[in-house]
Structure formats: structure tokens, C-alpha cells
């Protein structure tokens, strides 16, 4: 039997080993706590990781220097390890995958706002606190993708395949609705304030039929992308329905909608401008079988740098403009801009406070949250520059995709959460 570990890059093997070692150490700490055995490891885990998560459910705490640095490091390791996993299973590495995963940014953001409004009962609330919510989001992605993978690889008839994908997508969305609407309907906030859940029920049940409604428009996706995409949208709509119910219970003079226009509008415009500026260049490269920043099959970066060819000349001529037209880039850049705007408006205009350690330090140094927005704009520029100068080997396309996704998630997800919170007065 072939040893698939031999197909991994050394840095991928290292990342996988680090994740395994970290998981084992974490589980040992929990097991020792289960045995009621006092030890420094368990105390460390609870002090810096678990207790902040439990506390955040009530006090919006949750971040310190230790867990912030750990989360950032583990996220980087997961990006590298997951890229190897996706390549092994031959998952599509095109930008259609980033589009298919984009709804889960909304899923996580809306879910956190529902938790901020204390609309989940005590059994589920803790699972919507960062970073736990991101693991929960990943679980739904894995369930959706695995189900689609199994269906696609065990279906011989294309018509039958489409019917199965649509049916099982609806079942997964219905599962969302049943699990989360049950928790919401039993929460103290909903019961004590007699919140009308009609919007949740109407929007949630309509979401169940989304796979049928969007069936034709999703044919550009692979089966896996299709199920992941529509289940993400459906789940997001369930949470949006919950937020709609909450908004109806809030007096109209306590709702503030203008931040939504600014925080979502300006990054959307910037993303659109990046796309239209680079559209023709990206199209020309595509017509020649090329992607800016992705090397031809079996070519290393060193070979590319030392090579001379018409393909290389074309890539170097067009890459600076073309790179902005790829969703993996313009969504990541827009996400950073969005987060910066949301933080600025929330802190300087609505008296919110910053709980992330590094972000709070930056704001303190500038003595205004507007400085944080400037830093975020600069980070967006660095992301664009990184993809402009980087040369990913053909086998590293999944890594390219996941780096962009990580930058998108860490920017846009908290930004959307912040702006919806302040709009609803949560």
C-alpha cells in the first residue's frame, strides 16, 4: 500500500503533528480534571482557555494574551494541515470553493449575535462563544461536504444525483431549524419577553426549500460545493429569522440601521472595484489556462523564477491587476476593511469596548478606534500584496484558498457580528 504521508510537504507533516500533540495535551488536562486530580496543566487550561469561554457567555469576556496567541498559531496550523487533507481527497481548489464557504461567515456572525441577544437556552449558548462557534461551523461544513462526497461517489445517474443532493441539503437545513429553533423557543429571553417567533418560523421553513429554489443557479458548483453552499445559506437564514424576531421586539427608536449601510456598503464597493479593475486581466489569464500566482503543473517556484517563457511574461504582465478579481483576494481584503469600520463605529460612536488583546492595544496607542480602521486598511493592502508576489505550486492551490479564507474569517466574521449587535442594541 502507498504511504500517503510521503506525498505531504514537510511543513504539512509538522503542522499535523503539532495539532495532534496539542489535542493530546488538551485531552490529558481534561481527563485529569475528570479524575479530580489537581495539577498545573488542568489549571492552565481552565484559567486561560475554558473559563474565559464560559465567562463570555455572561460578561462578553474571553480573550487574553495567552489564548489569543494560541488561537492564532493553531489557526495557522489548521490552514496548512487542512490544505493537505483537501488535496488528498481531490477537493476542487478553484475560487468556487471560497464562494461555497462564504455563507458560513454569515452563519458564524449571525449565530454569535443570536447568542449575544441571549436567545439560546443554556444548553447551546456556550457553543456559540468564540472560538467554539468556529469549531461548530466547521462541523456543519464537514457534515455537508462528507455527505455530498459520499452521495456523489455512490451515484451513477446524474438526474438521481441531483435529486439526492437537493433532498439531503433540505434535510440538513431542516436539522438546523429544528435544533436551533427549539433552543431559541426555550430560552429565558424569549419566554420572559414574550418574543414573537413568527419571523423565525417563516424564514426558517422557507430556508428548507432553498435547495429546490436555487437548484439551477448552483450547477456551476461541484456536488460538494453545492451542498456546502446551500446548507450554509439555509443555516444563516435560520439565524437571520431569529434576529428578525428579536428586532420586532425592540422599540423602533432603539434600532440603528445606518451602521449597516456604512460597514457593509463601503467594503462591498471596494470589493467590486477590485473585481472590475482586474476582471479583464484575470479573464485573459484564464483563457490561457493560467491563474495569477499559481504555477504550472510540476513547476517549483525556483524553476519559475529562473524560467523564461511567454506564459511567464503574460503572468508577470497581468498579475497585479488580475489578482484583485479573484474572490479569495477581494473578499479577504474587504473583510479586513469591514472589521475596521465596525470597530471604529462601535467604539467611537456607540461606546462599545474592544475585547481582543492586540486590537485593544492598537486602539489605545492611537487613542481612537479610527486608528484601528487605518491599520485594518493597511492589513488589507498587505493581503493584496502577499497574493500579488506569492507563487503557489500547483499542489499548493488549497493552501492559497485557505489562507484567503482564514483572512476573510478573522476579519469579516467579527466585523459583521459587531455591526449587527450595535444595530440591534445588543
FIDRENRO-441418 format. One line per 8 residues: their letters; for each residue x, y, z of C-alpha. Coordinates in nm, 3 decimals. Layout:
a> X:Y:Z; ... .
***
This chain:
xxxxxxxx> 0.000:0.000:0.000; 0.129:0.351:-0.081; 0.236:0.570:0.208; 0.035:0.891:0.160; 0.249:1.069:0.418; 0.525:1.067:0.158; 0.307:1.294:-0.058; 0.296:1.562:0.210 .
xxxxxxxx> 0.527:1.860:0.230; 0.750:1.868:0.538; 0.567:2.173:0.674; 0.235:1.987:0.637; 0.366:1.693:0.838; 0.491:1.933:1.105; 0.153:2.109:1.124; -0.036:1.781:1.159 .
xxxxxxxx> 0.199:1.664:1.435; 0.160:1.994:1.621; -0.220:1.971:1.606; -0.215:1.609:1.726; 0.024:1.691:2.010; -0.181:1.994:2.116; -0.503:1.790:2.110; -0.348:1.512:2.320 .
xxxxxxxx> -0.216:1.758:2.579; -0.555:1.931:2.597; -0.740:1.600:2.640; -0.496:1.488:2.910; -0.571:1.807:3.101; -0.947:1.747:3.074; -0.911:1.381:3.173; -0.711:1.473:3.483 .
xxxxxxxx> -0.984:1.716:3.576; -1.241:1.438:3.529; -1.038:1.230:3.776; -1.043:1.529:4.013; -0.662:1.524:4.015; -0.519:1.869:4.088; -0.232:1.957:3.851; -0.076:2.262:3.678 .
xxxxxxxx> -0.180:2.150:3.328; -0.552:2.139:3.408; -0.530:2.469:3.598; -0.357:2.631:3.299; -0.619:2.504:3.052; -0.909:2.624:3.262; -0.755:2.960:3.352; -0.656:3.065:3.001 .
xxxxxxxx> -0.893:2.876:2.771; -1.208:2.723:2.920; -1.305:2.970:3.191; -1.284:3.269:2.952; -1.523:3.088:2.716; -1.771:3.014:2.994; -1.737:3.369:3.130; -1.801:3.523:2.787 .
xxxxxxxx> -2.149:3.376:2.781; -2.237:3.620:3.057; -1.983:3.903:3.053; -1.850:3.923:2.696; -1.500:3.842:2.819; -1.296:3.565:2.668; -0.962:3.687:2.533; -0.621:3.718:2.696 .
xxxxxxxx> -0.268:3.726:2.561; -0.211:3.352:2.605; -0.527:3.225:2.434; -0.508:3.491:2.160; -0.157:3.381:2.062; -0.257:3.015:2.086; -0.566:3.057:1.868; -0.366:3.243:1.603 .
xxxxxxxx> -0.095:2.976:1.598; -0.337:2.682:1.589; -0.540:2.853:1.314; -0.223:2.872:1.103; -0.151:2.505:1.168; -0.508:2.409:1.076; -0.485:2.602:0.750; -0.172:2.412:0.648 .
xxxxxxxx> -0.299:2.070:0.764; -0.642:2.115:0.608; -0.485:2.212:0.275; -0.312:1.873:0.270; -0.638:1.697:0.361; -0.832:1.870:0.081; -0.561:1.792:-0.173; -0.559:1.426:-0.068 .
xxxxxxxx> -0.933:1.398:-0.134; -0.902:1.594:-0.458; -1.145:1.867:-0.346; -1.183:2.145:-0.603; -0.930:2.421:-0.531; -1.084:2.690:-0.752; -1.233:3.012:-0.619; -1.576:2.850:-0.640 .
xxxxxxxx> -1.480:2.680:-0.314; -1.433:3.014:-0.137; -1.776:3.121:-0.264; -1.927:2.795:-0.139; -1.774:2.852:0.205; -1.859:3.222:0.228; -2.212:3.168:0.373; -2.051:3.020:0.685 .
xxxxxxxx> -1.900:3.359:0.762; -2.260:3.484:0.785; -2.356:3.166:0.974; -2.097:3.230:1.245; -2.168:3.603:1.266; -2.547:3.567:1.290; -2.512:3.279:1.536; -2.292:3.486:1.766 .
xxxxxxxx> -2.537:3.778:1.757; -2.823:3.543:1.848; -2.611:3.431:2.144; -2.528:3.793:2.231; -2.903:3.857:2.247; -2.922:3.557:2.487; -3.175:3.385:2.263; -3.025:3.037:2.303 .
xxxxxxxx> -3.103:2.829:2.608; -2.823:2.742:2.848; -2.754:2.407:2.680; -2.649:2.562:2.348; -2.533:2.912:2.440; -2.178:2.812:2.531; -2.124:2.657:2.184; -2.178:2.997:2.021 .
xxxxxxxx> -1.892:3.165:2.206; -1.568:3.216:2.015; -1.363:3.009:1.944; -1.613:2.728:1.998; -1.853:2.861:1.737; -1.587:2.824:1.469; -1.549:2.455:1.552; -1.927:2.422:1.534 .
xxxxxxxx> -1.928:2.599:1.197; -1.656:2.366:1.073; -1.862:2.068:1.189; -2.153:2.168:0.964; -1.914:2.220:0.673; -1.765:1.874:0.730; -2.107:1.709:0.762; -2.234:1.879:0.445 .
xxxxxxxx> -1.919:1.811:0.245; -1.885:1.450:0.359; -2.249:1.373:0.279; -2.214:1.526:-0.067; -1.888:1.337:-0.125; -2.049:1.005:-0.035; -2.357:1.072:-0.248; -2.151:1.183:-0.549 .
xxxxxxxx> -1.923:0.880:-0.529; -2.211:0.633:-0.495; -2.446:0.771:-0.762; -2.428:0.658:-1.122; -2.725:0.852:-1.261; -2.679:1.231:-1.289; -3.051:1.302:-1.253; -3.068:1.080:-0.947 .
xxxxxxxx> -2.757:1.253:-0.809; -2.915:1.597:-0.838; -3.231:1.480:-0.668; -3.034:1.324:-0.380; -2.820:1.634:-0.332; -3.128:1.855:-0.319; -3.314:1.625:-0.080; -3.029:1.580:0.166 .
xxxxxxxx> -2.948:1.951:0.157; -3.305:2.024:0.265; -3.275:1.766:0.543; -2.960:1.934:0.678; -3.126:2.277:0.670; -3.431:2.132:0.843; -3.195:1.993:1.108; -3.063:2.345:1.159 .
xxxxxxxx> -3.414:2.477:1.201; -3.528:2.207:1.444; -3.216:2.214:1.664; -3.174:2.589:1.692; -3.539:2.699:1.690; -3.608:2.454:1.973; -3.324:2.604:2.178; -3.437:2.960:2.099 .
xxxxxxxx> -3.801:2.892:2.187; -3.690:2.761:2.527; -3.457:3.045:2.619; -3.537:3.272:2.912; -3.504:3.582:2.693; -3.773:3.466:2.451; -4.004:3.336:2.724; -3.966:3.629:2.965 .
xxxxxxxx> -4.005:3.893:2.694; -4.274:3.704:2.503; -4.082:3.747:2.177; -4.287:3.663:1.868; -4.102:3.385:1.682; -4.320:3.401:1.370; -4.034:3.550:1.158; -3.803:3.268:1.270 .
xxxxxxxx> -4.062:3.005:1.179; -4.148:3.157:0.841; -3.791:3.230:0.729; -3.659:2.903:0.874; -3.917:2.688:0.698; -3.869:2.875:0.370; -3.496:2.807:0.402; -3.569:2.433:0.397 .
xxxxxxxx> -3.681:2.470:0.033; -3.379:2.675:-0.068; -3.206:2.381:-0.243; -3.506:2.350:-0.477; -3.527:2.726:-0.534; -3.155:2.766:-0.614; -3.117:2.433:-0.795; -3.044:2.571:-1.143 .
xxxxxxxx> -2.815:2.852:-1.027; -2.590:2.607:-0.840; -2.494:2.392:-1.138; -2.161:2.577:-1.166; -2.061:2.410:-0.839; -1.928:2.061:-0.782; -2.160:1.838:-0.575; -1.960:1.908:-0.259 .
xxxxxxxx> -1.953:2.284:-0.316; -2.322:2.282:-0.391; -2.434:2.114:-0.069; -2.190:2.309:0.148; -2.303:2.637:-0.010; -2.678:2.592:0.015; -2.669:2.444:0.367; -2.460:2.744:0.476 .
xxxxxxxx> -2.713:2.986:0.332; -3.003:2.791:0.481; -2.846:2.785:0.827; -2.768:3.155:0.805; -3.132:3.226:0.721; -3.245:3.034:1.030; -3.034:3.264:1.247; -3.145:3.568:1.047 .
xxxxxxxx> -3.502:3.467:1.121; -3.420:3.460:1.492; -3.264:3.806:1.471; -3.570:3.932:1.281; -3.789:3.806:1.566; -3.567:3.986:1.816; -3.571:4.309:1.611; -3.952:4.308:1.612 .
xxxxxxxx> -3.945:4.301:1.994; -3.719:4.607:2.016; -3.877:4.955:2.003; -3.806:5.114:1.664; -3.625:5.409:1.823; -3.371:5.169:1.973; -3.280:5.018:1.634; -2.991:5.187:1.450 .
xxxxxxxx> -2.960:5.082:1.087; -2.721:5.338:0.937; -2.408:5.149:1.053; -2.515:4.855:0.834; -2.506:5.077:0.527; -2.159:5.208:0.608; -1.994:4.892:0.741; -2.129:4.661:0.470 .
xxxxxxxx> -2.162:4.917:0.191; -1.809:5.058:0.173; -1.627:4.720:0.178; -1.874:4.590:-0.083; -1.787:4.883:-0.309; -1.414:4.826:-0.258; -1.452:4.455:-0.341; -1.649:4.540:-0.655 .
xxxxxxxx> -1.386:4.791:-0.768; -1.109:4.536:-0.716; -1.304:4.288:-0.925; -1.385:4.515:-1.220; -1.030:4.655:-1.231; -0.881:4.305:-1.257; -1.161:4.125:-1.444; -1.018:4.152:-1.796 .
xxxxxxxx> -0.666:4.058:-1.687; -0.789:3.755:-1.494; -1.003:3.652:-1.790; -0.707:3.674:-2.029; -0.500:3.454:-1.800; -0.788:3.207:-1.765; -0.822:3.181:-2.143; -0.457:3.076:-2.149 .
xxxxxxxx> -0.509:2.819:-1.874; -0.337:3.034:-1.612; -0.416:3.176:-1.268; -0.218:3.467:-1.126; 0.010:3.337:-0.855; -0.040:2.966:-0.935; 0.247:2.793:-1.113; 0.204:2.540:-1.395 .
xxxxxxxx> 0.188:2.170:-1.307; 0.512:2.019:-1.166; 0.695:2.355:-1.163; 0.859:2.476:-0.842; 0.895:2.842:-0.750; 1.270:2.827:-0.808; 1.217:2.684:-1.156; 0.958:2.952:-1.230 .
xxxxxxxx> 1.187:3.235:-1.121; 1.471:3.105:-1.339; 1.250:3.027:-1.638; 1.190:3.233:-1.949; 0.867:3.177:-2.142; 0.570:3.352:-2.297; 0.349:3.215:-2.018; 0.568:3.373:-1.752 .
xxxxxxxx> 0.576:3.705:-1.936; 0.197:3.703:-1.956; 0.156:3.621:-1.586; 0.400:3.890:-1.475; 0.236:4.145:-1.704; -0.117:4.087:-1.576; -0.087:3.954:-1.220; -0.102:4.286:-1.030 .
xxxxxxxx> -0.435:4.377:-1.184; -0.572:4.023:-1.214; -0.514:3.927:-0.851; -0.787:4.161:-0.726; -1.050:3.988:-0.937; -1.021:3.660:-0.750; -1.276:3.611:-0.467; -1.004:3.461:-0.247 .
xxxxxxxx> -0.838:3.805:-0.251; -1.111:4.069:-0.277; -1.325:3.902:-0.007; -1.027:3.880:0.231; -0.936:4.245:0.174; -1.299:4.360:0.210; -1.329:4.156:0.530; -1.045:4.347:0.696 .
xxxxxxxx> -1.191:4.682:0.589; -1.532:4.578:0.723; -1.390:4.479:1.061; -1.204:4.808:1.089; -1.515:5.013:1.014; -1.733:4.812:1.253; -1.482:4.853:1.536; -1.443:5.227:1.475 .
xxxxxxxx> -1.816:5.299:1.467; -1.894:5.067:1.757; -1.632:5.215:1.991; -1.627:5.584:1.893; -1.999:5.626:1.830; -2.172:5.362:2.044; -1.934:5.330:2.341; -1.855:4.963:2.283 .
xxxxxxxx> -1.523:4.829:2.409; -1.263:4.611:2.237; -1.207:4.269:2.396; -0.928:4.138:2.168; -0.589:4.199:2.327; -0.395:4.316:2.021; -0.682:4.525:1.883; -0.730:4.698:2.220 .
xxxxxxxx> -0.357:4.777:2.232; -0.368:4.933:1.883; -0.672:5.145:1.971; -0.507:5.257:2.294; -0.193:5.365:2.106; -0.394:5.571:1.855; -0.630:5.698:2.127; -0.915:5.644:1.880 .
xxxxxxxx> -1.069:5.342:1.709; -1.027:5.523:1.376; -0.659:5.429:1.402; -0.758:5.065:1.410; -0.951:5.116:1.085; -0.636:5.258:0.925; -0.437:4.956:1.046; -0.702:4.722:0.905 .
xxxxxxxx> -0.687:4.901:0.570; -0.311:4.854:0.576; -0.357:4.485:0.655; -0.594:4.456:0.360; -0.324:4.609:0.142; -0.070:4.359:0.275; -0.306:4.072:0.190; -0.338:4.203:-0.166 .
xxxxxxxx> 0.041:4.244:-0.187; 0.103:3.895:-0.047; -0.111:3.731:-0.314; 0.043:3.954:-0.579; 0.401:3.842:-0.511; 0.337:3.483:-0.396; 0.391:3.187:-0.626; 0.194:2.882:-0.516 .
xxxxxxxx> 0.291:2.550:-0.665; 0.010:2.369:-0.843; -0.023:2.126:-0.549; -0.049:2.423:-0.310; -0.369:2.569:-0.452; -0.569:2.452:-0.150; -0.323:2.634:0.076; -0.376:2.951:-0.130 .
xxxxxxxx> -0.751:2.909:-0.090; -0.739:2.852:0.286; -0.503:3.141:0.356; -0.753:3.372:0.189; -1.041:3.208:0.377; -0.864:3.250:0.712; -0.802:3.619:0.643; -1.167:3.655:0.542 .
xxxxxxxx> -1.300:3.483:0.853; -1.084:3.665:1.111; -1.186:3.997:0.956; -1.540:3.980:0.826; -1.694:3.745:1.085; -1.624:3.965:1.393; -1.699:4.278:1.190; -2.044:4.155:1.090 .
xxxxxxxx> -2.111:4.042:1.444; -2.021:4.386:1.579; -2.233:4.583:1.334; -2.542:4.366:1.381; -2.502:4.387:1.759; -2.494:4.765:1.764; -2.777:4.791:1.509; -2.998:4.577:1.731 .
xx> -2.875:4.740:2.052; -2.750:4.409:2.193 .
***
